[in-house]
Amino acid sequence: MQQLAEEYLHSAELLDQRIRQLRGSLDQLYGKEYLHALRRIDLLRQEYYETRAVGLYLLRHS
């Protein structure tokens, strides 16, 4: 179960990197593209927190 927890935590790290990349490109976007990127960041953030929570839960209970 520890390996599974580590995989979840690694996935959360990758999501965090993607969020940072999208945030960095916001200055270059306008209109619908900007709004789409904000929505994507919001969805990725939710997925990040859920994935990280599962990873931490598995780590604590392994």
mmCIF file as Biopython writes it, N, C-alpha, C and O atoms, coordinates in Angstrom:
data_model
#
loop_
_atom_site.group_PDB
_atom_site.id
_atom_site.type_symbol
_atom_site.label_atom_id
_atom_site.label_alt_id
_atom_site.label_comp_id
_atom_site.label_asym_id
_atom_site.label_entity_id
_atom_site.label_seq_id
_atom_site.pdbx_PDB_ins_code
_atom_site.Cartn_x
_atom_site.Cartn_y
_atom_site.Cartn_z
_atom_site.occupancy
_atom_site.B_iso_or_equiv
_atom_site.auth_seq_id
_atom_site.auth_asym_id
_atom_site.pdbx_PDB_model_num
ATOM 1   N N  . MET A ? 1  ? 0.832   -1.187 0.000   1.0 0.0 1  A 1 
ATOM 2   C CA . MET A ? 1  ? 0.000   0.000  0.000   1.0 0.0 1  A 1 
ATOM 3   C C  . MET A ? 1  ? 0.881   1.257  0.000   1.0 0.0 1  A 1 
ATOM 4   O O  . MET A ? 1  ? 0.464   2.305  -0.492  1.0 0.0 1  A 1 
ATOM 5   N N  . GLN A ? 2  ? 2.077   1.156  0.540   1.0 0.0 2  A 1 
ATOM 6   C CA . GLN A ? 2  ? 2.996   2.292  0.560   1.0 0.0 2  A 1 
ATOM 7   C C  . GLN A ? 2  ? 3.346   2.729  -0.859  1.0 0.0 2  A 1 
ATOM 8   O O  . GLN A ? 2  ? 3.409   3.925  -1.144  1.0 0.0 2  A 1 
ATOM 9   N N  . GLN A ? 3  ? 3.574   1.764  -1.749  1.0 0.0 3  A 1 
ATOM 10  C CA . GLN A ? 3  ? 3.907   2.106  -3.132  1.0 0.0 3  A 1 
ATOM 11  C C  . GLN A ? 3  ? 2.745   2.835  -3.805  1.0 0.0 3  A 1 
ATOM 12  O O  . GLN A ? 3  ? 2.957   3.793  -4.549  1.0 0.0 3  A 1 
ATOM 13  N N  . LEU A ? 4  ? 1.534   2.387  -3.548  1.0 0.0 4  A 1 
ATOM 14  C CA . LEU A ? 4  ? 0.353   3.046  -4.102  1.0 0.0 4  A 1 
ATOM 15  C C  . LEU A ? 4  ? 0.246   4.481  -3.579  1.0 0.0 4  A 1 
ATOM 16  O O  . LEU A ? 4  ? -0.077  5.400  -4.331  1.0 0.0 4  A 1 
ATOM 17  N N  . ALA A ? 5  ? 0.519   4.662  -2.295  1.0 0.0 5  A 1 
ATOM 18  C CA . ALA A ? 5  ? 0.491   6.001  -1.702  1.0 0.0 5  A 1 
ATOM 19  C C  . ALA A ? 5  ? 1.518   6.905  -2.378  1.0 0.0 5  A 1 
ATOM 20  O O  . ALA A ? 5  ? 1.233   8.063  -2.682  1.0 0.0 5  A 1 
ATOM 21  N N  . GLU A ? 6  ? 2.708   6.368  -2.608  1.0 0.0 6  A 1 
ATOM 22  C CA . GLU A ? 6  ? 3.754   7.150  -3.262  1.0 0.0 6  A 1 
ATOM 23  C C  . GLU A ? 6  ? 3.367   7.515  -4.690  1.0 0.0 6  A 1 
ATOM 24  O O  . GLU A ? 6  ? 3.692   8.605  -5.161  1.0 0.0 6  A 1 
ATOM 25  N N  . GLU A ? 7  ? 2.676   6.610  -5.382  1.0 0.0 7  A 1 
ATOM 26  C CA . GLU A ? 7  ? 2.214   6.898  -6.739  1.0 0.0 7  A 1 
ATOM 27  C C  . GLU A ? 7  ? 1.185   8.028  -6.732  1.0 0.0 7  A 1 
ATOM 28  O O  . GLU A ? 7  ? 1.217   8.905  -7.594  1.0 0.0 7  A 1 
ATOM 29  N N  . TYR A ? 8  ? 0.285   8.006  -5.770  1.0 0.0 8  A 1 
ATOM 30  C CA . TYR A ? 8  ? -0.703  9.084  -5.657  1.0 0.0 8  A 1 
ATOM 31  C C  . TYR A ? 8  ? -0.022  10.419 -5.366  1.0 0.0 8  A 1 
ATOM 32  O O  . TYR A ? 8  ? -0.374  11.440 -5.957  1.0 0.0 8  A 1 
ATOM 33  N N  . LEU A ? 9  ? 0.945   10.409 -4.464  1.0 0.0 9  A 1 
ATOM 34  C CA . LEU A ? 9  ? 1.648   11.646 -4.121  1.0 0.0 9  A 1 
ATOM 35  C C  . LEU A ? 9  ? 2.472   12.165 -5.303  1.0 0.0 9  A 1 
ATOM 36  O O  . LEU A ? 9  ? 2.573   13.374 -5.514  1.0 0.0 9  A 1 
ATOM 37  N N  . HIS A ? 10 ? 3.053   11.252 -6.063  1.0 0.0 10 A 1 
ATOM 38  C CA . HIS A ? 10 ? 3.794   11.663 -7.258  1.0 0.0 10 A 1 
ATOM 39  C C  . HIS A ? 10 ? 2.844   12.268 -8.295  1.0 0.0 10 A 1 
ATOM 40  O O  . HIS A ? 10 ? 3.169   13.271 -8.931  1.0 0.0 10 A 1 
ATOM 41  N N  . SER A ? 11 ? 1.684   11.663 -8.460  1.0 0.0 11 A 1 
ATOM 42  C CA . SER A ? 11 ? 0.681   12.206 -9.380  1.0 0.0 11 A 1 
ATOM 43  C C  . SER A ? 11 ? 0.255   13.605 -8.948  1.0 0.0 11 A 1 
ATOM 44  O O  . SER A ? 11 ? 0.052   14.486 -9.784  1.0 0.0 11 A 1 
ATOM 45  N N  . ALA A ? 12 ? 0.122   13.801 -7.646  1.0 0.0 12 A 1 
ATOM 46  C CA . ALA A ? 12 ? -0.239  15.125 -7.132  1.0 0.0 12 A 1 
ATOM 47  C C  . ALA A ? 12 ? 0.858   16.141 -7.458  1.0 0.0 12 A 1 
ATOM 48  O O  . ALA A ? 12 ? 0.563   17.286 -7.798  1.0 0.0 12 A 1 
ATOM 49  N N  . GLU A ? 13 ? 2.113   15.724 -7.354  1.0 0.0 13 A 1 
ATOM 50  C CA . GLU A ? 13 ? 3.221   16.620 -7.699  1.0 0.0 13 A 1 
ATOM 51  C C  . GLU A ? 13 ? 3.165   17.010 -9.170  1.0 0.0 13 A 1 
ATOM 52  O O  . GLU A ? 13 ? 3.405   18.167 -9.516  1.0 0.0 13 A 1 
ATOM 53  N N  . LEU A ? 14 ? 2.848   16.051 -10.038 1.0 0.0 14 A 1 
ATOM 54  C CA . LEU A ? 14 ? 2.743   16.344 -11.469 1.0 0.0 14 A 1 
ATOM 55  C C  . LEU A ? 14 ? 1.593   17.305 -11.751 1.0 0.0 14 A 1 
ATOM 56  O O  . LEU A ? 14 ? 1.712   18.196 -12.591 1.0 0.0 14 A 1 
ATOM 57  N N  . LEU A ? 15 ? 0.492   17.121 -11.051 1.0 0.0 15 A 1 
ATOM 58  C CA . LEU A ? 15 ? -0.632  18.046 -11.205 1.0 0.0 15 A 1 
ATOM 59  C C  . LEU A ? 15 ? -0.239  19.450 -10.761 1.0 0.0 15 A 1 
ATOM 60  O O  . LEU A ? 15 ? -0.602  20.435 -11.404 1.0 0.0 15 A 1 
ATOM 61  N N  . ASP A ? 16 ? 0.502   19.539 -9.664  1.0 0.0 16 A 1 
ATOM 62  C CA . ASP A ? 16 ? 0.957   20.839 -9.173  1.0 0.0 16 A 1 
ATOM 63  C C  . ASP A ? 16 ? 1.856   21.525 -10.199 1.0 0.0 16 A 1 
ATOM 64  O O  . ASP A ? 16 ? 1.758   22.735 -10.405 1.0 0.0 16 A 1 
ATOM 65  N N  . GLN A ? 17 ? 2.729   20.757 -10.840 1.0 0.0 17 A 1 
ATOM 66  C CA . GLN A ? 17 ? 3.591   21.323 -11.879 1.0 0.0 17 A 1 
ATOM 67  C C  . GLN A ? 17 ? 2.761   21.853 -13.045 1.0 0.0 17 A 1 
ATOM 68  O O  . GLN A ? 17 ? 3.046   22.927 -13.576 1.0 0.0 17 A 1 
ATOM 69  N N  . ARG A ? 18 ? 1.741   21.105 -13.441 1.0 0.0 18 A 1 
ATOM 70  C CA . ARG A ? 18 ? 0.879   21.530 -14.551 1.0 0.0 18 A 1 
ATOM 71  C C  . ARG A ? 18 ? 0.124   22.810 -14.189 1.0 0.0 18 A 1 
ATOM 72  O O  . ARG A ? 18 ? -0.034  23.699 -15.025 1.0 0.0 18 A 1 
ATOM 73  N N  . ILE A ? 19 ? -0.338  22.900 -12.952 1.0 0.0 19 A 1 
ATOM 74  C CA . ILE A ? 19 ? -1.030  24.111 -12.492 1.0 0.0 19 A 1 
ATOM 75  C C  . ILE A ? 19 ? -0.089  25.310 -12.589 1.0 0.0 19 A 1 
ATOM 76  O O  . ILE A ? 19 ? -0.487  26.378 -13.055 1.0 0.0 19 A 1 
ATOM 77  N N  . ARG A ? 20 ? 1.151   25.136 -12.153 1.0 0.0 20 A 1 
ATOM 78  C CA . ARG A ? 20 ? 2.132   26.226 -12.209 1.0 0.0 20 A 1 
ATOM 79  C C  . ARG A ? 20 ? 2.412   26.655 -13.652 1.0 0.0 20 A 1 
ATOM 80  O O  . ARG A ? 20 ? 2.565   27.843 -13.935 1.0 0.0 20 A 1 
ATOM 81  N N  . GLN A ? 21 ? 2.476   25.679 -14.559 1.0 0.0 21 A 1 
ATOM 82  C CA . GLN A ? 21 ? 2.700   26.003 -15.970 1.0 0.0 21 A 1 
ATOM 83  C C  . GLN A ? 21 ? 1.542   26.824 -16.525 1.0 0.0 21 A 1 
ATOM 84  O O  . GLN A ? 21 ? 1.751   27.821 -17.216 1.0 0.0 21 A 1 
ATOM 85  N N  . LEU A ? 22 ? 0.331   26.400 -16.220 1.0 0.0 22 A 1 
ATOM 86  C CA . LEU A ? 22 ? -0.836  27.130 -16.713 1.0 0.0 22 A 1 
ATOM 87  C C  . LEU A ? 22 ? -0.893  28.540 -16.136 1.0 0.0 22 A 1 
ATOM 88  O O  . LEU A ? 22 ? -1.203  29.495 -16.847 1.0 0.0 22 A 1 
ATOM 89  N N  . ARG A ? 23 ? -0.597  28.664 -14.860 1.0 0.0 23 A 1 
ATOM 90  C CA . ARG A ? 23 ? -0.581  29.998 -14.241 1.0 0.0 23 A 1 
ATOM 91  C C  . ARG A ? 23 ? 0.439   30.902 -14.915 1.0 0.0 23 A 1 
ATOM 92  O O  . ARG A ? 23 ? 0.196   32.095 -15.097 1.0 0.0 23 A 1 
ATOM 93  N N  . GLY A ? 24 ? 1.566   30.341 -15.279 1.0 0.0 24 A 1 
ATOM 94  C CA . GLY A ? 24 ? 2.611   31.112 -15.927 1.0 0.0 24 A 1 
ATOM 95  C C  . GLY A ? 24 ? 2.226   31.604 -17.309 1.0 0.0 24 A 1 
ATOM 96  O O  . GLY A ? 24 ? 2.758   32.606 -17.787 1.0 0.0 24 A 1 
ATOM 97  N N  . SER A ? 25 ? 1.307   30.906 -17.947 1.0 0.0 25 A 1 
ATOM 98  C CA . SER A ? 25 ? 0.910   31.293 -19.304 1.0 0.0 25 A 1 
ATOM 99  C C  . SER A ? 25 ? -0.336  32.180 -19.330 1.0 0.0 25 A 1 
ATOM 100 O O  . SER A ? 25 ? -0.767  32.591 -20.407 1.0 0.0 25 A 1 
ATOM 101 N N  . LEU A ? 26 ? -0.917  32.479 -18.183 1.0 0.0 26 A 1 
ATOM 102 C CA . LEU A ? 26 ? -2.143  33.284 -18.156 1.0 0.0 26 A 1 
ATOM 103 C C  . LEU A ? 26 ? -1.948  34.673 -18.756 1.0 0.0 26 A 1 
ATOM 104 O O  . LEU A ? 26 ? -2.863  35.209 -19.380 1.0 0.0 26 A 1 
ATOM 105 N N  . ASP A ? 27 ? -0.768  35.259 -18.573 1.0 0.0 27 A 1 
ATOM 106 C CA . ASP A ? 27 ? -0.510  36.608 -19.089 1.0 0.0 27 A 1 
ATOM 107 C C  . ASP A ? 27 ? -0.597  36.677 -20.609 1.0 0.0 27 A 1 
ATOM 108 O O  . ASP A ? 27 ? -0.830  37.745 -21.176 1.0 0.0 27 A 1 
ATOM 109 N N  . GLN A ? 28 ? -0.411  35.541 -21.262 1.0 0.0 28 A 1 
ATOM 110 C CA . GLN A ? 28 ? -0.410  35.505 -22.719 1.0 0.0 28 A 1 
ATOM 111 C C  . GLN A ? 28 ? -1.794  35.241 -23.300 1.0 0.0 28 A 1 
ATOM 112 O O  . GLN A ? 28 ? -1.963  35.266 -24.519 1.0 0.0 28 A 1 
ATOM 113 N N  . LEU A ? 29 ? -2.783  34.988 -22.454 1.0 0.0 29 A 1 
ATOM 114 C CA . LEU A ? 29 ? -4.108  34.604 -22.929 1.0 0.0 29 A 1 
ATOM 115 C C  . LEU A ? 29 ? -5.110  35.733 -22.757 1.0 0.0 29 A 1 
ATOM 116 O O  . LEU A ? 29 ? -4.968  36.582 -21.877 1.0 0.0 29 A 1 
ATOM 117 N N  . TYR A ? 30 ? -6.120  35.727 -23.610 1.0 0.0 30 A 1 
ATOM 118 C CA . TYR A ? 30 ? -7.172  36.736 -23.562 1.0 0.0 30 A 1 
ATOM 119 C C  . TYR A ? 30 ? -8.512  36.082 -23.845 1.0 0.0 30 A 1 
ATOM 120 O O  . TYR A ? 30 ? -8.580  35.027 -24.476 1.0 0.0 30 A 1 
ATOM 121 N N  . GLY A ? 31 ? -9.572  36.712 -23.376 1.0 0.0 31 A 1 
ATOM 122 C CA . GLY A ? 31 ? -10.936 36.295 -23.703 1.0 0.0 31 A 1 
ATOM 123 C C  . GLY A ? 31 ? -11.257 34.881 -23.280 1.0 0.0 31 A 1 
ATOM 124 O O  . GLY A ? 31 ? -11.008 34.483 -22.141 1.0 0.0 31 A 1 
ATOM 125 N N  . LYS A ? 32 ? -11.816 34.122 -24.217 1.0 0.0 32 A 1 
ATOM 126 C CA . LYS A ? 32 ? -12.253 32.754 -23.921 1.0 0.0 32 A 1 
ATOM 127 C C  . LYS A ? 32 ? -11.097 31.850 -23.526 1.0 0.0 32 A 1 
ATOM 128 O O  . LYS A ? 32 ? -11.247 30.984 -22.664 1.0 0.0 32 A 1 
ATOM 129 N N  . GLU A ? 33 ? -9.946  32.051 -24.155 1.0 0.0 33 A 1 
ATOM 130 C CA . GLU A ? 33 ? -8.780  31.232 -23.807 1.0 0.0 33 A 1 
ATOM 131 C C  . GLU A ? 33 ? -8.380  31.452 -22.353 1.0 0.0 33 A 1 
ATOM 132 O O  . GLU A ? 33 ? -8.022  30.505 -21.652 1.0 0.0 33 A 1 
ATOM 133 N N  . TYR A ? 34 ? -8.441  32.686 -21.910 1.0 0.0 34 A 1 
ATOM 134 C CA . TYR A ? 34 ? -8.098  33.024 -20.524 1.0 0.0 34 A 1 
ATOM 135 C C  . TYR A ? 34 ? -9.080  32.365 -19.561 1.0 0.0 34 A 1 
ATOM 136 O O  . TYR A ? 34 ? -8.675  31.761 -18.567 1.0 0.0 34 A 1 
ATOM 137 N N  . LEU A ? 35 ? -10.366 32.483 -19.859 1.0 0.0 35 A 1 
ATOM 138 C CA . LEU A ? 35 ? -11.391 31.880 -19.001 1.0 0.0 35 A 1 
ATOM 139 C C  . LEU A ? 35 ? -11.278 30.359 -18.993 1.0 0.0 35 A 1 
ATOM 140 O O  . LEU A ? 35 ? -11.451 29.725 -17.953 1.0 0.0 35 A 1 
ATOM 141 N N  . HIS A ? 36 ? -10.989 29.780 -20.148 1.0 0.0 36 A 1 
ATOM 142 C CA . HIS A ? 36 ? -10.816 28.328 -20.228 1.0 0.0 36 A 1 
ATOM 143 C C  . HIS A ? 36 ? -9.624  27.887 -19.366 1.0 0.0 36 A 1 
ATOM 144 O O  . HIS A ? 36 ? -9.703  26.878 -18.665 1.0 0.0 36 A 1 
ATOM 145 N N  . ALA A ? 37 ? -8.536  28.637 -19.421 1.0 0.0 37 A 1 
ATOM 146 C CA . ALA A ? 37 ? -7.357  28.300 -18.622 1.0 0.0 37 A 1 
ATOM 147 C C  . ALA A ? 37 ? -7.646  28.416 -17.130 1.0 0.0 37 A 1 
ATOM 148 O O  . ALA A ? 37 ? -7.190  27.585 -16.344 1.0 0.0 37 A 1 
ATOM 149 N N  . LEU A ? 38 ? -8.401  29.441 -16.733 1.0 0.0 38 A 1 
ATOM 150 C CA . LEU A ? 38 ? -8.777  29.573 -15.318 1.0 0.0 38 A 1 
ATOM 151 C C  . LEU A ? 38 ? -9.606  28.381 -14.857 1.0 0.0 38 A 1 
ATOM 152 O O  . LEU A ? 38 ? -9.395  27.849 -13.767 1.0 0.0 38 A 1 
ATOM 153 N N  . ARG A ? 39 ? -10.548 27.969 -15.695 1.0 0.0 39 A 1 
ATOM 154 C CA . ARG A ? 39 ? -11.393 26.811 -15.352 1.0 0.0 39 A 1 
ATOM 155 C C  . ARG A ? 39 ? -10.546 25.546 -15.260 1.0 0.0 39 A 1 
ATOM 156 O O  . ARG A ? 39 ? -10.739 24.725 -14.364 1.0 0.0 39 A 1 
ATOM 157 N N  . ARG A ? 40 ? -9.614  25.396 -16.184 1.0 0.0 40 A 1 
ATOM 158 C CA . ARG A ? 40 ? -8.736  24.223 -16.184 1.0 0.0 40 A 1 
ATOM 159 C C  . ARG A ? 40 ? -7.878  24.211 -14.915 1.0 0.0 40 A 1 
ATOM 160 O O  . ARG A ? 40 ? -7.685  23.158 -14.307 1.0 0.0 40 A 1 
ATOM 161 N N  . ILE A ? 41 ? -7.373  25.359 -14.525 1.0 0.0 41 A 1 
ATOM 162 C CA . ILE A ? 41 ? -6.585  25.455 -13.294 1.0 0.0 41 A 1 
ATOM 163 C C  . ILE A ? 41 ? -7.433  25.054 -12.095 1.0 0.0 41 A 1 
ATOM 164 O O  . ILE A ? 41 ? -6.964  24.340 -11.209 1.0 0.0 41 A 1 
ATOM 165 N N  . ASP A ? 42 ? -8.673  25.510 -12.068 1.0 0.0 42 A 1 
ATOM 166 C CA . ASP A ? 42 ? -9.571  25.173 -10.964 1.0 0.0 42 A 1 
ATOM 167 C C  . ASP A ? 42 ? -9.816  23.669 -10.898 1.0 0.0 42 A 1 
ATOM 168 O O  . ASP A ? 42 ? -9.785  23.083 -9.817  1.0 0.0 42 A 1 
ATOM 169 N N  . LEU A ? 43 ? -10.059 23.044 -12.047 1.0 0.0 43 A 1 
ATOM 170 C CA . LEU A ? 43 ? -10.284 21.598 -12.080 1.0 0.0 43 A 1 
ATOM 171 C C  . LEU A ? 43 ? -9.025  20.836 -11.676 1.0 0.0 43 A 1 
ATOM 172 O O  . LEU A ? 43 ? -9.100  19.856 -10.935 1.0 0.0 43 A 1 
ATOM 173 N N  . LEU A ? 44 ? -7.884  21.279 -12.157 1.0 0.0 44 A 1 
ATOM 174 C CA . LEU A ? 44 ? -6.626  20.629 -11.783 1.0 0.0 44 A 1 
ATOM 175 C C  . LEU A ? 44 ? -6.348  20.778 -10.295 1.0 0.0 44 A 1 
ATOM 176 O O  . LEU A ? 44 ? -5.844  19.852 -9.659  1.0 0.0 44 A 1 
ATOM 177 N N  . ARG A ? 45 ? -6.672  21.931 -9.743  1.0 0.0 45 A 1 
ATOM 178 C CA . ARG A ? 45 ? -6.471  22.158 -8.310  1.0 0.0 45 A 1 
ATOM 179 C C  . ARG A ? 45 ? -7.340  21.194 -7.492  1.0 0.0 45 A 1 
ATOM 180 O O  . ARG A ? 45 ? -6.877  20.619 -6.507  1.0 0.0 45 A 1 
ATOM 181 N N  . GLN A ? 46 ? -8.586  21.025 -7.903  1.0 0.0 46 A 1 
ATOM 182 C CA . GLN A ? 46 ? -9.467  20.079 -7.209  1.0 0.0 46 A 1 
ATOM 183 C C  . GLN A ? 46 ? -8.908  18.665 -7.291  1.0 0.0 46 A 1 
ATOM 184 O O  . GLN A ? 46 ? -8.876  17.938 -6.298  1.0 0.0 46 A 1 
ATOM 185 N N  . GLU A ? 47 ? -8.465  18.283 -8.494  1.0 0.0 47 A 1 
ATOM 186 C CA . GLU A ? 47 ? -7.896  16.951 -8.672  1.0 0.0 47 A 1 
ATOM 187 C C  . GLU A ? 47 ? -6.623  16.788 -7.840  1.0 0.0 47 A 1 
ATOM 188 O O  . GLU A ? 47 ? -6.379  15.720 -7.279  1.0 0.0 47 A 1 
ATOM 189 N N  . TYR A ? 48 ? -5.817  17.841 -7.761  1.0 0.0 48 A 1 
ATOM 190 C CA . TYR A ? 48 ? -4.594  17.818 -6.963  1.0 0.0 48 A 1 
ATOM 191 C C  . TYR A ? 48 ? -4.913  17.527 -5.495  1.0 0.0 48 A 1 
ATOM 192 O O  . TYR A ? 48 ? -4.318  16.636 -4.888  1.0 0.0 48 A 1 
ATOM 193 N N  . TYR A ? 49 ? -5.858  18.288 -4.931  1.0 0.0 49 A 1 
ATOM 194 C CA . TYR A ? 49 ? -6.188  18.103 -3.517  1.0 0.0 49 A 1 
ATOM 195 C C  . TYR A ? 49 ? -6.770  16.717 -3.248  1.0 0.0 49 A 1 
ATOM 196 O O  . TYR A ? 49 ? -6.453  16.103 -2.229  1.0 0.0 49 A 1 
ATOM 197 N N  . GLU A ? 50 ? -7.611  16.222 -4.144  1.0 0.0 50 A 1 
ATOM 198 C CA . GLU A ? 50 ? -8.189  14.890 -3.963  1.0 0.0 50 A 1 
ATOM 199 C C  . GLU A ? 50 ? -7.113  13.811 -4.058  1.0 0.0 50 A 1 
ATOM 200 O O  . GLU A ? 50 ? -7.073  12.892 -3.240  1.0 0.0 50 A 1 
ATOM 201 N N  . THR A ? 51 ? -6.247  13.926 -5.055  1.0 0.0 51 A 1 
ATOM 202 C CA . THR A ? 51 ? -5.187  12.939 -5.252  1.0 0.0 51 A 1 
ATOM 203 C C  . THR A ? 51 ? -4.217  12.950 -4.076  1.0 0.0 51 A 1 
ATOM 204 O O  . THR A ? 51 ? -3.816  11.895 -3.585  1.0 0.0 51 A 1 
ATOM 205 N N  . ARG A ? 52 ? -3.849  14.122 -3.635  1.0 0.0 52 A 1 
ATOM 206 C CA . ARG A ? 52 ? -2.930  14.248 -2.496  1.0 0.0 52 A 1 
ATOM 207 C C  . ARG A ? 52 ? -3.562  13.686 -1.222  1.0 0.0 52 A 1 
ATOM 208 O O  . ARG A ? 52 ? -2.891  13.016 -0.436  1.0 0.0 52 A 1 
ATOM 209 N N  . ALA A ? 53 ? -4.836  13.956 -1.023  1.0 0.0 53 A 1 
ATOM 210 C CA . ALA A ? 53 ? -5.525  13.449 0.170   1.0 0.0 53 A 1 
ATOM 211 C C  . ALA A ? 53 ? -5.536  11.928 0.183   1.0 0.0 53 A 1 
ATOM 212 O O  . ALA A ? 53 ? -5.301  11.315 1.224   1.0 0.0 53 A 1 
ATOM 213 N N  . VAL A ? 54 ? -5.805  11.318 -0.955  1.0 0.0 54 A 1 
ATOM 214 C CA . VAL A ? 54 ? -5.805  9.851  -1.026  1.0 0.0 54 A 1 
ATOM 215 C C  . VAL A ? 54 ? -4.403  9.321  -0.741  1.0 0.0 54 A 1 
ATOM 216 O O  . VAL A ? 54 ? -4.242  8.356  0.007   1.0 0.0 54 A 1 
ATOM 217 N N  . GLY A ? 55 ? -3.398  9.945  -1.332  1.0 0.0 55 A 1 
ATOM 218 C CA . GLY A ? 55 ? -2.025  9.513  -1.099  1.0 0.0 55 A 1 
ATOM 219 C C  . GLY A ? 55 ? -1.626  9.605  0.361   1.0 0.0 55 A 1 
ATOM 220 O O  . GLY A ? 55 ? -1.012  8.683  0.898   1.0 0.0 55 A 1 
ATOM 221 N N  . LEU A ? 56 ? -1.969  10.709 1.008   1.0 0.0 56 A 1 
ATOM 222 C CA . LEU A ? 56 ? -1.646  10.869 2.429   1.0 0.0 56 A 1 
ATOM 223 C C  . LEU A ? 56 ? -2.413  9.874  3.291   1.0 0.0 56 A 1 
ATOM 224 O O  . LEU A ? 56 ? -1.869  9.333  4.254   1.0 0.0 56 A 1 
ATOM 225 N N  . TYR A ? 57 ? -3.671  9.634  2.947   1.0 0.0 57 A 1 
ATOM 226 C CA . TYR A ? 57 ? -4.471  8.661  3.690   1.0 0.0 57 A 1 
ATOM 227 C C  . TYR A ? 57 ? -3.832  7.274  3.593   1.0 0.0 57 A 1 
ATOM 228 O O  . TYR A ? 57 ? -3.669  6.584  4.600   1.0 0.0 57 A 1 
ATOM 229 N N  . LEU A ? 58 ? -3.475  6.875  2.375   1.0 0.0 58 A 1 
ATOM 230 C CA . LEU A ? 58 ? -2.861  5.560  2.191   1.0 0.0 58 A 1 
ATOM 231 C C  . LEU A ? 58 ? -1.526  5.469  2.913   1.0 0.0 58 A 1 
ATOM 232 O O  . LEU A ? 58 ? -1.190  4.425  3.471   1.0 0.0 58 A 1 
ATOM 233 N N  . LEU A ? 59 ? -0.773  6.545  2.905   1.0 0.0 59 A 1 
ATOM 234 C CA . LEU A ? 59 ? 0.524   6.557  3.574   1.0 0.0 59 A 1 
ATOM 235 C C  . LEU A ? 59 ? 0.363   6.392  5.084   1.0 0.0 59 A 1 
ATOM 236 O O  . LEU A ? 59 ? 1.132   5.671  5.720   1.0 0.0 59 A 1 
ATOM 237 N N  . ARG A ? 60 ? -0.618  7.048  5.640   1.0 0.0 60 A 1 
ATOM 238 C CA . ARG A ? 60 ? -0.851  6.958  7.093   1.0 0.0 60 A 1 
ATOM 239 C C  . ARG A ? 60 ? -1.375  5.596  7.518   1.0 0.0 60 A 1 
ATOM 240 O O  . ARG A ? 60 ? -1.143  5.161  8.647   1.0 0.0 60 A 1 
ATOM 241 N N  . HIS A ? 61 ? -2.078  4.924  6.623   1.0 0.0 61 A 1 
ATOM 242 C CA . HIS A ? 61 ? -2.702  3.654  6.982   1.0 0.0 61 A 1 
ATOM 243 C C  . HIS A ? 61 ? -1.982  2.450  6.379   1.0 0.0 61 A 1 
ATOM 244 O O  . HIS A ? 61 ? -2.551  1.362  6.292   1.0 0.0 61 A 1 
ATOM 245 N N  . SER A ? 62 ? -0.741  2.643  5.966   1.0 0.0 62 A 1 
ATOM 246 C CA . SER A ? 62 ? -0.007  1.503  5.404   1.0 0.0 62 A 1 
ATOM 247 C C  . SER A ? 62 ? 0.906   0.889  6.444   1.0 0.0 62 A 1 
ATOM 248 O O  . SER A ? 62 ? 1.604   -0.083 6.155   1.0 0.0 62 A 1 
#
